[in-house]
């Protein structure tokens, strides 16, 4: 329940940021969050609660197969919604034309359709027979779609992204050394050149890339145990026969589901606008940062300076009045 609330909060925050900034990044992250919500809805609510806690008896096979297909479809959408984000980050760093937002809808639609063949996925907890050739084909299709293919794309594109960022950083250092070694006088405040604007753009993309690397790394780590256990179930020992495999399968599913709840904390750690929007949604007071503190101190210093100048002016006037009165008394005594 807590994970669903966190993802709903993430969706609300990303929706506000997307409507406010019109940035493609927030639409990609919103697609990832929506897919995570669907995964939690079908797997946790429909799959676990509805089958065991509500029914608590034999469930019709058609309903089980329909729920299984929906679970796999949402699962594939949750994983593959990160792939367009990775491609978009590489495209943005490579100065190529950015992909359109309709790619998100296409990828999500294909991911949902890919869950249809898993209507015939056998229930590994209840099935006592050994895996058939159909089970083997579905298992290998599943691990390819959810792990091997996405991880291969993440590995290649993230390596290219890191390589591009390093080359850009070396180029920036070389330009700074040339400017410092040229001995040019400071011409005063100037407008930012196209090179400086490009450097600022790459710096912003570097923060986004760090968040992307964190998301893909967490996915690779949390989904690896489930992939290993499913293949082990296929070739070594089934879940139904060995309680240790059954326990490992349950734990690996828990780790895989944890992947749908950690993105909120990654966004909060990396993105300052995301944290500010979260505070706005939760109606939390904003803390005074160094910039706001300096901004508050400056008017006070100016006010104190103006008050002191007024006081000094009044003192000067009183001194002049006293001096005038003394000179008048001296003149009267002389007369």
C-alpha positions as CSV (number, residue, x, y, z in Angstrom):
1,X,0.0,0.0,0.0
2,X,2.8,2.4,0.9
3,X,4.6,1.8,-2.4
4,X,1.4,2.6,-4.4
5,X,1.0,5.8,-2.4
6,X,4.6,6.8,-3.2
7,X,4.1,6.1,-6.9
8,X,0.9,8.1,-6.9
9,X,2.7,11.0,-5.3
10,X,5.5,10.6,-7.9
11,X,2.9,10.7,-10.7
12,X,1.3,13.9,-9.4
13,X,4.7,15.6,-9.0
14,X,5.9,14.6,-12.5
15,X,2.5,15.7,-14.0
16,X,3.0,19.1,-12.5
17,X,6.6,19.4,-13.7
18,X,5.6,18.2,-17.2
19,X,2.7,20.7,-17.5
20,X,4.9,23.5,-16.2
21,X,8.1,22.9,-18.1
22,X,7.0,20.9,-21.1
23,X,10.2,18.9,-21.0
24,X,10.3,15.5,-22.6
25,X,12.2,14.0,-19.7
26,X,9.2,14.3,-17.3
27,X,7.0,12.6,-19.8
28,X,9.3,9.7,-19.9
29,X,9.5,9.5,-16.1
30,X,5.7,9.8,-16.0
31,X,5.4,6.8,-18.3
32,X,7.8,4.8,-16.1
33,X,5.8,5.7,-13.0
34,X,2.4,4.9,-14.6
35,X,3.8,1.5,-15.7
36,X,5.0,0.8,-12.1
37,X,1.5,1.6,-10.8
38,X,0.0,-0.9,-13.2
39,X,2.5,-3.5,-12.2
40,X,1.7,-3.0,-8.5
41,X,-2.0,-3.1,-9.2
42,X,-2.0,-6.3,-11.1
43,X,0.7,-8.2,-9.2
44,X,0.1,-7.1,-5.7
45,X,-3.6,-6.3,-5.6
46,X,-5.1,-8.6,-8.2
47,X,-2.5,-11.4,-8.1
48,X,-2.0,-11.8,-4.4
49,X,-4.9,-10.2,-2.5
50,X,-7.7,-11.2,-4.9
51,X,-6.6,-14.8,-5.4
52,X,-5.6,-15.7,-1.8
53,X,-7.2,-13.2,0.7
54,X,-10.5,-12.6,-1.1
55,X,-11.3,-15.9,-2.8
56,X,-9.3,-18.2,-0.6
57,X,-10.4,-21.1,-2.7
58,X,-9.9,-22.5,-6.2
59,X,-9.9,-19.8,-8.8
60,X,-11.1,-20.4,-12.4
61,X,-8.3,-21.1,-14.8
62,X,-9.5,-18.5,-17.3
63,X,-9.3,-15.8,-14.6
64,X,-5.8,-16.9,-13.5
65,X,-4.6,-16.9,-17.1
66,X,-6.1,-13.5,-17.8
67,X,-4.5,-12.0,-14.6
68,X,-1.2,-13.6,-15.6
69,X,-1.2,-12.0,-19.0
70,X,-2.1,-8.6,-17.4
71,X,0.8,-9.0,-14.9
72,X,3.3,-9.7,-17.7
73,X,2.0,-6.9,-19.8
74,X,2.3,-4.4,-17.0
75,X,5.7,-5.8,-16.1
76,X,7.1,-5.5,-19.6
77,X,5.7,-1.9,-19.9
78,X,7.4,-1.0,-16.6
79,X,10.8,-2.2,-17.8
80,X,10.6,-1.1,-21.4
81,X,9.4,2.5,-20.6
82,X,13.0,3.1,-19.4
83,X,14.5,2.2,-22.8
84,X,13.2,5.3,-24.6
85,X,14.5,7.5,-21.8
86,X,18.0,6.0,-22.3
87,X,17.8,6.5,-26.0
88,X,16.6,10.0,-25.6
89,X,19.5,10.9,-23.2
90,X,22.0,9.5,-25.8
91,X,20.3,11.4,-28.6
92,X,20.4,14.6,-26.6
93,X,24.1,14.3,-25.8
94,X,25.0,13.4,-29.3
95,X,23.3,16.6,-30.7
96,X,21.0,14.5,-32.9
97,X,17.4,15.4,-33.3
98,X,15.4,14.4,-30.2
99,X,12.9,11.6,-30.5
100,X,9.2,12.5,-30.4
101,X,7.0,11.9,-27.5
102,X,4.8,9.5,-29.4
103,X,7.6,7.0,-29.1
104,X,6.5,6.6,-25.4
105,X,3.0,5.6,-26.5
106,X,4.4,3.2,-29.1
107,X,6.8,1.5,-26.7
108,X,4.1,1.1,-24.0
109,X,1.6,-0.3,-26.5
110,X,4.1,-2.9,-27.8
111,X,5.0,-3.8,-24.2
112,X,1.4,-4.3,-23.3
113,X,0.8,-6.5,-26.4
114,X,3.9,-8.6,-25.5
115,X,2.0,-9.9,-22.5
116,X,-0.6,-11.7,-24.5
117,X,1.4,-14.9,-25.2
118,X,1.8,-15.3,-21.4
119,X,-1.9,-16.1,-21.2
120,X,-0.6,-19.7,-21.4
121,X,2.1,-19.2,-18.7
122,X,1.8,-22.1,-16.2
123,X,1.4,-21.5,-12.5
124,X,4.8,-22.5,-11.1
125,X,3.4,-22.6,-7.5
126,X,0.6,-25.1,-8.2
127,X,1.8,-27.0,-11.3
128,X,3.4,-30.3,-10.2
129,X,4.4,-31.5,-13.7
130,X,7.9,-30.7,-15.1
131,X,8.2,-27.7,-17.5
132,X,7.1,-28.5,-21.1
133,X,8.6,-27.1,-24.3
134,X,5.9,-24.4,-24.3
135,X,7.0,-23.4,-20.7
136,X,10.6,-23.3,-21.8
137,X,9.7,-21.1,-24.8
138,X,7.7,-18.7,-22.6
139,X,10.4,-18.6,-19.9
140,X,13.1,-17.7,-22.4
141,X,10.9,-15.2,-24.0
142,X,10.1,-13.7,-20.6
143,X,13.8,-13.4,-19.4
144,X,14.8,-12.0,-22.8
145,X,12.1,-9.3,-22.8
146,X,12.5,-8.3,-19.1
147,X,16.2,-8.7,-18.6
148,X,18.7,-9.7,-21.3
149,X,17.5,-7.3,-24.0
150,X,16.9,-4.2,-21.9
151,X,20.2,-4.7,-20.0
152,X,22.1,-5.0,-23.3
153,X,20.5,-1.8,-24.5
154,X,21.3,-0.1,-21.2
155,X,24.9,-1.3,-21.1
156,X,25.6,-0.1,-24.7
157,X,23.9,3.3,-24.5
158,X,25.1,4.1,-21.0
159,X,28.6,3.3,-22.0
160,X,28.3,5.7,-25.0
161,X,26.7,8.3,-22.8
162,X,29.5,8.2,-20.3
163,X,32.1,8.2,-23.1
164,X,30.4,11.3,-24.6
165,X,30.4,13.1,-21.2
166,X,34.0,12.4,-20.6
167,X,35.0,13.6,-24.0
168,X,33.0,16.8,-23.4
169,X,34.6,17.3,-20.0
170,X,38.1,17.0,-21.5
171,X,37.2,19.4,-24.3
172,X,35.9,21.9,-21.7
173,X,39.1,21.6,-19.7
174,X,41.2,22.2,-22.8
175,X,39.2,25.3,-23.7
176,X,39.6,26.7,-20.1
177,X,43.4,26.1,-20.2
178,X,43.6,27.9,-23.6
179,X,41.7,30.9,-22.2
180,X,43.7,31.1,-19.0
181,X,47.0,30.7,-20.9
182,X,46.2,33.4,-23.5
183,X,46.7,36.2,-21.0
184,X,43.7,38.2,-22.2
185,X,42.4,41.1,-20.2
186,X,39.1,40.9,-18.6
187,X,36.7,42.5,-21.0
188,X,34.0,42.9,-18.4
189,X,30.6,41.3,-18.4
190,X,29.7,39.6,-21.7
191,X,26.9,37.5,-23.0
192,X,27.3,33.8,-22.9
193,X,28.8,32.4,-26.1
194,X,27.3,29.4,-27.9
195,X,30.1,27.2,-26.4
196,X,29.2,28.3,-22.9
197,X,25.5,27.6,-23.5
198,X,26.4,24.2,-24.8
199,X,28.5,23.5,-21.8
200,X,25.6,24.5,-19.5
201,X,23.3,22.3,-21.4
202,X,25.7,19.3,-21.1
203,X,26.0,20.0,-17.4
204,X,22.3,19.8,-17.0
205,X,22.2,16.6,-19.0
206,X,24.9,15.2,-16.8
207,X,22.6,15.3,-13.8
208,X,19.9,13.6,-15.8
209,X,22.3,11.0,-16.9
210,X,23.4,10.3,-13.3
211,X,19.7,9.7,-12.5
212,X,19.3,7.4,-15.5
213,X,22.4,5.4,-14.6
214,X,21.1,5.0,-11.1
215,X,17.7,3.8,-12.4
216,X,19.1,1.3,-14.8
217,X,21.7,0.0,-12.3
218,X,19.1,-0.6,-9.6
219,X,16.9,-2.4,-12.2
220,X,19.8,-4.7,-13.3
221,X,20.6,-5.6,-9.7
222,X,17.1,-6.2,-8.4
223,X,15.9,-8.2,-11.4
224,X,19.0,-10.5,-11.7
225,X,17.9,-12.9,-8.9
226,X,14.5,-13.6,-10.5
227,X,16.0,-14.2,-13.9
228,X,18.5,-16.8,-12.3
229,X,15.8,-18.5,-10.3
230,X,13.4,-18.8,-13.3
231,X,16.1,-20.5,-15.4
232,X,17.1,-22.7,-12.5
233,X,13.4,-23.7,-12.2
234,X,13.4,-24.7,-15.8
235,X,16.6,-26.8,-16.0
236,X,17.5,-28.0,-12.4
237,X,14.6,-28.1,-9.9
238,X,11.1,-26.9,-10.1
239,X,9.5,-24.5,-7.6
240,X,6.8,-27.0,-6.7
241,X,9.2,-29.8,-5.8
242,X,11.9,-28.0,-3.8
243,X,11.0,-25.6,-1.0
244,X,14.4,-23.9,-1.3
245,X,13.6,-23.0,-4.9
246,X,10.2,-21.9,-3.8
247,X,11.6,-19.6,-1.2
248,X,14.2,-18.2,-3.6
249,X,11.5,-17.5,-6.1
250,X,9.4,-15.6,-3.6
251,X,12.4,-13.6,-2.4
252,X,13.4,-12.8,-6.0
253,X,9.9,-11.6,-6.8
254,X,10.0,-9.3,-3.7
255,X,13.3,-7.8,-4.9
256,X,11.9,-7.3,-8.4
257,X,8.8,-5.6,-7.0
258,X,11.0,-3.3,-5.0
259,X,12.3,-1.9,-8.2
260,X,8.8,-0.2,-8.7
261,X,9.2,1.8,-5.5
262,X,12.8,3.1,-5.4
263,X,12.5,5.6,-8.3
264,X,10.8,8.3,-6.1
265,X,13.9,8.4,-3.8
266,X,16.3,8.6,-6.7
267,X,14.3,11.5,-8.2
268,X,14.4,13.3,-4.8
269,X,18.2,12.7,-4.4
270,X,19.1,14.0,-7.9
271,X,16.5,16.6,-8.9
272,X,16.0,19.9,-7.0
273,X,12.8,20.8,-8.9
274,X,11.3,17.4,-8.1
275,X,12.0,18.0,-4.3
276,X,10.5,21.5,-4.5
277,X,7.4,20.2,-6.2
278,X,7.0,17.4,-3.6
279,X,7.1,20.0,-0.9
280,X,4.4,22.0,-2.8
281,X,2.2,18.9,-3.2
282,X,2.6,17.9,0.5
283,X,2.2,21.6,1.6
284,X,5.5,21.5,3.5
285,X,7.2,24.8,4.4
286,X,10.3,25.6,2.4
287,X,13.6,25.9,4.3
288,X,15.7,29.0,4.0
289,X,18.7,28.3,1.8
290,X,21.9,30.3,1.6
291,X,20.6,32.4,-1.3
292,X,17.4,33.3,0.5
293,X,19.2,34.1,3.7
294,X,21.6,36.4,1.8
295,X,18.6,38.0,0.0
296,X,17.0,38.6,3.4
297,X,20.1,40.1,4.9
298,X,20.7,42.6,2.1
299,X,17.6,44.7,2.6
300,X,18.1,44.7,6.3
301,X,21.7,46.0,5.9
302,X,20.4,48.6,3.5
303,X,17.7,49.6,6.0
304,X,20.1,49.8,8.8
305,X,22.4,51.9,6.7
306,X,19.6,54.3,5.8
307,X,18.5,54.5,9.5
308,X,22.1,55.2,10.6
309,X,22.4,57.9,8.0
310,X,19.2,59.6,9.2
311,X,20.5,59.4,12.8
312,X,23.8,60.9,11.8
313,X,22.0,63.6,9.9
314,X,19.8,64.4,13.0
315,X,23.0,64.5,15.2
316,X,24.6,66.9,12.8
317,X,21.6,69.2,12.8
318,X,21.5,69.2,16.6
319,X,25.2,70.1,16.8
320,X,24.7,73.0,14.4
321,X,21.7,74.2,16.4
322,X,23.7,74.1,19.6
323,X,26.6,75.9,18.0
324,X,24.2,78.6,16.8
325,X,22.7,79.1,20.2
326,X,26.1,79.4,21.8
327,X,27.3,82.0,19.3
328,X,24.1,84.0,19.9
329,X,24.6,84.0,23.7
330,X,28.2,85.0,23.3
331,X,27.2,87.9,21.1
332,X,24.6,89.1,23.6
333,X,27.1,89.0,26.5
334,X,29.6,91.0,24.5
335,X,27.1,93.7,23.8
